[in-house]
């Protein structure tokens, strides 16, 4: 009796993979990639930041000249010049010093950082103010106008730039390309130059907006430095007097809380303002999509502080019902409580008729220009054809005077020579011959031989075979 081996048909038992093991593996992998505590040089970082806080001597002069270069770049709207000035400026030193000193409870470094930050701002404003005080350099440029109002995105740039900068500085081998990139991205110098411009031209709104942008960048870079210093657990400054240590710790904590609260407040206000402007722009775009023509679209038409939106309409006038319809849609765009001002002319039918006439006249002129272009092109082709024919004619001509003189010098007894072109037909083909008629002196007994030699010479000289000498 045969026995069946059931073990071959029994499936192997599969052990389920532990979810905890997978999670731990992923966590270890991410920790290895994202951990910034490794290779941290806290002592060297503190020394580097403290060493770059001072704004005196050569550092002050570097700052002055870099501000001057940046002001010139803004005046001529040259981003390359502005970027170059940002790369050589020492503006980051005191700002990083503020964040570091709060993070490690170093009250002396905080005082020094704030003092040098004030010196830095004063030198920058004075330099840019004196430059823009010159009447030749007072014109408004796009580069200047781009720095008169902060945006919520400036907060993210300053925060991300500050985080990248302090992380790069905290490495044992500093990443200089990161430091240079942050100096360009955070753009501390252009707002200071624009603030100096606002003072020089007496426009306090420019000054206030530019200083607000600089303040935002400064606070969030310092805040990012504080966060990373705390995260990396830089060593705290120890004081012999325990009471002083507690007092310093409380003061540093208060300042940190104040800066953090102010940063959150500024970020929230900028976020609300940015959202208002975006919602207003969405409304304006939808008005245009509905077929309503809008002119004079400028940023000033969206007034966040006054909670109003101005729209200038041309073309067909809107009825009262249409105006009311768009005003009733304001809550749908998150603009409840906002005043929508639709401004339109009284009667622009004459203007539209004039625009239509100008459009038709332009179209007719384009047709005339197009037909003239075709006529000119046709004449140019005819001229080229005639030039080709003339070249062929002149190339076929024989320099008779020169040939005559050479023949007279080469052949004795030649009294007269003439030439012409004849066409002969022997009824098998038509050929063109160049015929030279000669007259010799009677005293020359070898005139026949001379004719033969002359004919041979002319064929070589003129590079023609169809030559006949009579």
C-alpha positions in Angstrom: 0.0 0.0 0.0 1.5 3.3 -1.1 1.7 6.2 1.3 1.3 9.8 0.2 3.8 12.4 1.3 1.5 15.3 2.3 4.4 17.5 3.4 5.1 18.4 -0.2 1.6 19.8 -0.6 1.6 21.7 2.7 2.3 25.4 2.1 5.1 27.0 4.1 4.2 29.1 7.0 4.8 32.8 6.2 5.8 34.9 9.2 4.2 38.4 9.0 6.6 41.3 8.8 6.6 43.3 12.0 5.1 46.8 11.4 7.1 48.0 14.4 10.4 46.9 12.7 9.4 48.6 9.5 8.6 51.8 11.4 11.8 51.7 13.3 13.8 51.1 10.1 12.1 54.1 8.4 12.6 56.3 11.4 16.3 55.4 11.6 16.7 56.1 7.9 15.1 59.5 8.2 17.0 60.3 11.3 20.2 59.6 9.5 19.3 61.9 6.7 17.8 64.8 8.6 19.7 64.8 11.8 21.7 68.1 12.2 23.2 67.4 15.6 26.0 65.3 14.1 29.2 67.2 13.3 28.1 70.3 15.2 30.8 72.7 16.2 29.1 74.8 18.8 32.3 76.3 20.2 33.6 77.3 16.8 30.2 78.6 15.8 29.9 80.9 18.9 33.4 82.2 18.2 32.7 82.9 14.6 29.4 84.7 15.3 31.0 86.8 18.1 33.9 87.7 15.9 31.7 89.1 13.2 29.5 91.3 15.4 31.7 94.3 15.6 30.9 97.2 13.2 34.1 99.3 13.4 37.4 99.8 11.6 37.6 97.9 8.4 34.2 96.2 8.9 32.5 99.6 9.0 34.2 100.7 5.8 33.3 97.5 4.0 29.7 98.1 5.1 29.8 101.7 3.8 31.2 100.8 0.5 28.9 97.8 0.0 25.9 100.1 0.8 27.2 102.6 -1.8 27.5 99.9 -4.4 24.0 98.6 -3.6 22.6 102.1 -3.9 24.2 102.5 -7.3 22.8 99.2 -8.4 19.3 100.1 -7.2 19.6 103.5 -9.0 20.5 101.9 -12.3 18.2 98.9 -11.8 21.1 96.4 -12.0 20.4 93.2 -10.0 23.9 92.0 -10.7 25.4 95.0 -8.9 23.0 94.7 -6.0 23.8 91.0 -5.6 27.5 91.8 -5.7 27.1 94.3 -2.9 25.1 91.9 -0.8 27.9 89.3 -1.1 30.5 91.6 0.4 28.4 93.3 3.1 28.9 92.3 6.8 25.2 92.9 7.7 24.5 89.4 9.1 27.0 89.6 12.0 25.0 91.6 14.6 21.7 89.9 13.7 23.2 86.4 14.2 24.7 87.8 17.4 21.2 88.8 18.7 19.8 85.3 18.1 22.8 83.5 19.5 23.0 85.7 22.7 19.3 85.1 23.5 19.7 81.4 22.9 22.7 81.0 25.3 21.7 83.6 27.9 24.7 85.8 27.1 23.6 89.3 28.1 27.0 90.9 27.3 26.9 89.6 23.7 23.3 90.7 23.4 24.2 94.3 24.4 27.1 94.3 22.0 25.0 92.9 19.2 22.2 95.4 19.6 24.7 98.3 19.8 26.4 97.2 16.6 23.1 96.6 15.0 22.2 100.2 15.7 25.6 101.3 14.3 25.1 99.2 11.2 21.6 100.6 10.5 22.9 104.2 11.1 25.9 103.8 8.8 23.7 102.2 6.1 21.0 104.9 6.2 23.5 107.7 6.3 25.5 106.4 3.3 22.4 105.7 1.2 20.8 109.0 2.2 23.9 111.0 1.2 24.1 109.2 -2.1 20.4 109.7 -3.0 20.6 113.3 -1.9 22.4 114.1 -5.1 19.7 115.2 -7.6 21.2 113.1 -10.4 20.4 109.9 -8.6 16.9 110.6 -7.4 14.9 108.8 -10.1 12.6 106.0 -9.0 13.5 102.6 -10.5 11.8 99.2 -10.4 14.5 97.8 -8.1 13.8 100.6 -5.5 10.0 100.3 -5.7 10.3 96.6 -5.2 11.5 97.2 -1.6 9.0 99.6 -0.2 6.4 97.1 1.0 6.9 93.7 2.7 5.0 90.6 1.7 4.2 87.4 3.6 6.6 85.6 1.4 9.4 87.8 2.8 8.8 86.2 6.2 9.2 82.7 4.8 12.4 83.7 2.9 13.9 85.3 6.1 13.0 82.4 8.3 14.2 79.7 5.8 17.3 81.8 5.1 18.1 82.2 8.8 17.7 78.5 9.4 19.9 77.6 6.5 22.5 80.1 7.6 22.9 79.0 11.2 22.8 75.3 10.2 25.6 76.0 7.7 27.6 77.9 10.2 27.3 75.2 12.9 29.1 72.6 10.8 32.8 71.9 11.4 33.4 72.6 7.8 31.3 75.6 6.9 29.4 75.7 3.7 30.4 79.0 2.2 28.1 78.7 -0.8 25.1 78.4 1.5 26.2 81.5 3.5 26.6 83.5 0.2 23.2 82.3 -1.0 21.5 83.3 2.2 23.0 86.8 2.0 21.5 87.2 -1.5 18.1 85.6 -0.8 17.3 87.4 2.5 18.2 90.8 0.9 19.0 92.8 4.0 20.8 95.6 2.2 18.3 96.8 -0.5 15.6 97.7 2.1 18.1 99.9 4.0 19.2 101.6 0.8 15.5 102.2 -0.1 14.9 103.6 3.3 17.8 106.0 2.8 16.2 106.9 -0.6 12.9 107.6 1.1 14.6 110.0 3.5 16.5 111.7 0.7 13.4 112.4 -1.4 11.2 113.2 1.6 8.9 110.2 1.1 8.2 108.8 4.6 6.0 106.1 3.3 8.9 104.6 1.3 11.1 104.9 4.4 8.6 103.2 6.7 7.8 100.4 4.2 11.5 99.7 3.6 12.4 99.7 7.3 9.5 97.4 8.0 10.8 95.0 5.4 14.3 95.2 7.0 12.8 94.7 10.4 11.0 91.6 9.3 14.1 90.1 7.8 16.2 91.0 10.9 13.7 89.5 13.4 13.1 86.3 11.6 16.8 85.7 10.9 17.5 86.2 14.6 14.5 84.0 15.6 15.8 81.2 13.3 19.2 81.5 14.9 17.7 81.3 18.4 15.6 78.2 17.4 18.6 76.3 16.0 20.9 77.3 18.9 18.3 75.9 21.4 17.7 72.8 19.3 21.5 72.0 19.0 21.8 72.7 22.8 24.6 75.1 22.6 26.3 75.5 26.0 24.7 78.2 28.1 26.8 81.0 29.6 27.3 80.4 33.3 27.6 83.2 35.9 29.3 82.9 39.2 26.4 84.8 40.9 23.4 82.5 40.8 21.1 85.4 41.3 22.6 87.2 38.3 22.3 84.0 36.2 18.6 83.7 37.0 18.0 87.4 36.3 19.8 87.0 32.9 17.9 83.9 32.1 14.6 85.6 32.8 15.6 88.6 30.8 16.7 86.4 27.9 13.5 84.4 28.0 11.4 87.6 28.1 13.2 89.0 25.1 12.9 85.7 23.3 9.1 85.6 24.1 8.8 89.3 23.0 10.6 88.7 19.7 8.6 85.5 19.1 5.3 87.1 19.9 6.1 90.1 17.7 7.2 87.8 14.9 3.9 85.9 15.1 1.9 89.1 15.1 3.8 90.5 12.1 3.4 87.3 10.2 -0.3 87.1 10.9 -0.9 90.7 9.8 1.1 90.1 6.6 -0.7 86.9 5.9 -4.1 88.6 6.3 -3.0 91.5 4.1 -1.7 89.1 1.4 -4.9 87.1 1.5 -7.0 90.2 1.1 -5.0 91.4 -1.9 -5.1 87.9 -3.5 -8.9 87.7 -3.0 -9.3 91.2 -4.4 -7.3 90.2 -7.5 -9.4 87.1 -7.9 -12.5 89.3 -7.9 -11.0 91.7 -10.5 -10.0 88.7 -12.7 -13.5 87.4 -12.6 -15.0 90.8 -13.5 -12.7 90.9 -16.6 -13.7 87.3 -17.5 -17.3 88.3 -17.5 -16.6 90.6 -20.5 -16.2 93.9 -18.6 -13.3 96.0 -19.8 -11.0 97.3 -17.1 -8.2 99.9 -17.4 -5.6 101.4 -15.1 -4.9 98.3 -13.0 -2.3 99.3 -10.4 -1.6 97.9 -6.9 -2.8 101.1 -5.3 -6.3 100.3 -6.4 -6.4 97.6 -3.8 -6.4 99.3 -0.4 -6.0 96.9 2.5 -6.0 99.5 5.3 -9.1 101.3 3.9 -10.8 98.0 3.0 -11.6 99.2 -0.5 -11.2 98.1 -4.1 -11.3 100.5 -7.0 -12.1 99.3 -10.5 -12.0 101.6 -13.5 -14.3 100.5 -16.3 -14.5 101.6 -19.9 -16.8 100.6 -22.7 -20.4 99.8 -22.1 -21.7 101.3 -18.9 -22.8 98.9 -16.1 -26.4 99.2 -14.9 -27.2 99.6 -11.3 -28.3 96.0 -11.1 -25.0 94.8 -12.5 -23.0 96.9 -10.0 -25.1 95.6 -7.1 -24.6 92.0 -8.3 -20.8 92.3 -8.1 -21.0 94.0 -4.7 -23.2 91.3 -3.4 -20.6 88.7 -4.4 -17.9 90.2 -2.1 -18.5 87.8 0.7 -18.0 84.9 -1.7 -14.4 86.1 -2.2 -13.7 86.5 1.5 -14.1 90.3 1.1 -17.1 91.0 3.5 -17.0 94.5 4.8 -15.0 95.7 1.8 -16.1 98.6 -0.4 -16.2 97.9 -4.1 -15.9 101.2 -6.1 -16.7 100.8 -9.8 -15.7 103.9 -11.7 -16.9 104.4 -15.2 -17.1 107.3 -17.7 -20.2 109.1 -18.7 -20.4 108.3 -22.4 -17.4 107.0 -24.3 -19.1 106.2 -27.6 -17.1 108.9 -29.4 -13.9 107.5 -28.0 -14.8 104.0 -29.0 -15.7 105.2 -32.5 -12.4 107.0 -32.8 -10.6 103.8 -31.6 -12.4 101.8 -34.3 -11.5 104.3 -37.0 -7.8 104.2 -35.9 -7.9 100.4 -36.0 -9.3 100.4 -39.5 -6.8 103.0 -40.6 -4.0 100.9 -39.2 -5.3 97.8 -41.0 -5.4 99.7 -44.3 -1.9 101.0 -43.8 -0.7 97.5 -43.1 -2.2 96.3 -46.4 -0.6 99.2 -48.3 2.8 98.5 -46.7 2.4 94.8 -47.6 1.6 95.6 -51.3 4.6 98.0 -51.4 6.9 95.3 -50.0 5.8 92.9 -52.7 6.4 95.6 -55.4 9.8 96.4 -54.0 10.7 92.7 -53.9 9.6 92.2 -57.5 11.7 95.2 -58.6 14.7 93.9 -56.7 14.5 90.6 -58.5 14.4 92.4 -61.9 17.4 94.5 -60.9 19.3 91.3 -60.0 18.4 89.8 -63.3 19.6 92.8 -65.3 22.8 92.9 -63.2 23.4 89.3 -64.1 22.9 90.0 -67.8 25.2 93.0 -67.7 27.9 91.0 -66.0 27.6 88.4 -68.7 27.8 91.1 -71.4 30.8 92.8 -69.9 32.6 89.5 -69.3 32.2 88.6 -72.9 33.7 91.9 -74.1 37.3 91.9 -75.3 39.8 94.6 -74.1 40.4 95.6 -77.7 42.7 98.5 -77.1 45.0 96.5 -74.9 45.0 93.6 -77.3 45.8 95.9 -80.2 48.8 97.4 -78.5 50.1 94.0 -77.5 49.6 92.6 -81.0 51.5 95.6 -82.6 54.4 95.1 -80.2 54.6 91.3 -80.9 54.1 91.2 -84.6 56.2 93.3 -87.0 54.4 94.7 -90.1 50.9 94.8 -88.5 49.4 98.0 -89.9 45.8 97.8 -88.8 43.5 95.5 -86.8 39.8 95.4 -86.2 37.4 92.9 -84.8 33.8 92.0 -84.7 31.4 89.2 -83.8 29.6 87.3 -86.5 27.0 84.6 -86.3 27.4 81.9 -89.0 25.1 79.0 -89.9 26.4 76.1 -91.9 22.9 74.5 -91.7 24.1 71.9 -89.2 24.7 74.3 -86.4 24.8 78.0 -85.5 28.0 79.3 -84.1 29.4 82.7 -82.9 32.8 83.7 -84.2 35.1 86.5 -83.1 36.8 87.7 -86.3 39.9 89.9 -86.3 40.6 91.6 -89.6 44.2 92.6 -90.1 46.1 94.7 -92.6 49.9 94.2 -93.0 52.6 96.3 -94.6 53.5 95.2 -98.2 57.1 95.0 -97.1 56.3 92.1 -94.8 56.7 88.9 -96.9 55.6 86.6 -94.0 52.2 88.1 -93.4 50.5 84.7 -93.8 52.7 83.1 -91.1 52.2 86.2 -88.9 48.4 85.8 -89.2 48.6 82.2 -88.1 50.8 83.1 -85.2 48.5 86.0 -84.3 45.4 83.7 -84.4 47.2 81.2 -82.1 48.3 83.9 -79.7 44.7 85.4 -79.6 43.2 82.1 -78.7 45.6 81.7 -75.8 45.4 85.3 -74.7 41.6 85.5 -74.8 41.0 81.8 -73.8 38.7 81.3 -76.8 38.7 78.7 -79.5 36.2 80.4 -81.9 38.6 83.1 -83.1 39.3 83.8 -86.8 42.1 86.1 -88.1 41.7 87.4 -91.7 
